[in-house]
Amino acid sequence: MNLETIKTPSLIVDFQKMKRNAEWATARAKELNVDLRPHVKTHRSLEIARLQTAGNFGGIMVSTLAEAHFFAAGGFTDITYGVPIERGKFAEAIAVARKIERFAVLSDDAATVRELNEAAKRENARISVFLKTDVGYHRCGVEPGTPEAHEIPRLIADASHLDFAGILTHAGHSYHANTPEKLLAVAHEEHDKMRGLAEALRAEGIAVPTVSIGSTPTFSAIDSLAGVTEFRCGNYIFFDAFQATLGSCSFADCALTVLAAVIHRDPHRRRLVVDAGAVALSKDRGAVEFDPACGYGRVLDTDGTDLNLRIGSLSQEHGEIDVADRETFDRLKVGDRVRVLANHSCLTALQHSHYHVLDGDRIVDRWEINRGW
Ligand SMILES: Cc1ncc(COP(=O)(O)O)c(C=O)c1O
């Protein structure tokens, strides 16, 4: 099978590019002397998780308990669930914790920590808990310097059926840094605040086994990680147009595209319509803050050459492309195929049920994507 013969729209992962991205991250983690814990929510695929943990310690982060079960069943034994836990998920979290060597959850809420300890006690189980820490993203977490940043670790460390795993943050505000200097400042802030909090907790007699930080933009920018033990990033495995616009990678590193066919051609408006709409691409605008014309994805030809076109608007199954250049318009006929480079690969991947694995010009495999919560 090849890109001319498979059905459209189809999710295509370029194996060699993905492998290079995995090797880049493994080498970078070694250079920075941290354990690499890939966030597998980007792809939710066993094969990709195996590729990116090869040469690393084997731990992964997931974003749903469905993924936790899926990856545990696939042989992964060290998993962190990356969204703060709440009581509705205790029973399932304890069930996963019983199955594997180490399962950790996150919390920034003292009452939840108490309730989780009671639930673990009733079930005669133990579970590891990280303090979810906020270093500037202001999505979840407690900020270093607040009383909670000290009280919650103490509560976890003293709980009869919990183990204090350490402190963990995600510098998601790195996605808004519009210059290399601002990105490096976010990376330094993430590093400094986490190192400072770990030192303060240790000074109070609380053991902090893991100091875990991470996002793909800060991973590409940071120069030193002394005091940090673990780095978690996810998007790097595919990268995407957003990361390339931010400078975390080049457009040539982007491994994920959606193969689409031209289904309509309007010579009067010089507009093409392809069969990849919002359901195949997602409606993520990606780097619209930095590139207002980014649309819903860059259009490449089947061999990956940028046609300098964007998906300008989307409906469920239709993607519309305005083509300024006459020669390009004349070249593309109904039935011709193009590849759309995703703005945000994590969201695009999860619109699909499987990857078509492209190696050179052949589709060599088909990998399942885990879905749901
Ligand atoms: C808690 C947590 N850790 C790590 C990551 C990985 O970030 P990235 O995909 O930028 O590498 C995310 C991404 O959303 C996250 O939510």
The ligand as a MOL file (V3000), in Angstrom:
LIG
                    3D

  0  0  0     0  0            999 V3000
M  V30 BEGIN CTAB
M  V30 COUNTS 16 16 0 0 0
M  V30 BEGIN ATOM
M  V30 1 C 0.9310 17.3710 32.9660 0
M  V30 2 C 1.6030 17.4000 31.6480 0
M  V30 3 N 2.8740 17.0000 31.5490 0
M  V30 4 C 3.5420 17.0030 30.3840 0
M  V30 5 C 2.9270 17.4430 29.2240 0
M  V30 6 C 3.7130 17.3690 27.9390 0
M  V30 7 O 3.7970 18.5890 27.2880 0
M  V30 8 P 4.2510 18.6780 25.7480 0
M  V30 9 O 3.2380 17.9890 24.9340 0
M  V30 10 O 4.4020 20.1260 25.4980 0
M  V30 11 O 5.5610 17.9840 25.6510 0
M  V30 12 C 1.5940 17.8790 29.2690 0
M  V30 13 C 0.9230 18.3580 28.0660 0
M  V30 14 O -0.1730 18.8710 28.0580 0
M  V30 15 C 0.9110 17.8580 30.5140 0
M  V30 16 O -0.3700 18.2500 30.6170 0
M  V30 END ATOM
M  V30 BEGIN BOND
M  V30 1 1 1 2
M  V30 2 1 2 3
M  V30 3 2 2 15
M  V30 4 2 3 4
M  V30 5 1 4 5
M  V30 6 1 5 6
M  V30 7 2 5 12
M  V30 8 1 6 7
M  V30 9 1 7 8
M  V30 10 2 8 9
M  V30 11 1 8 10
M  V30 12 1 8 11
M  V30 13 1 12 13
M  V30 14 1 12 15
M  V30 15 2 13 14
M  V30 16 1 15 16
M  V30 END BOND
M  V30 END CTAB
M  END
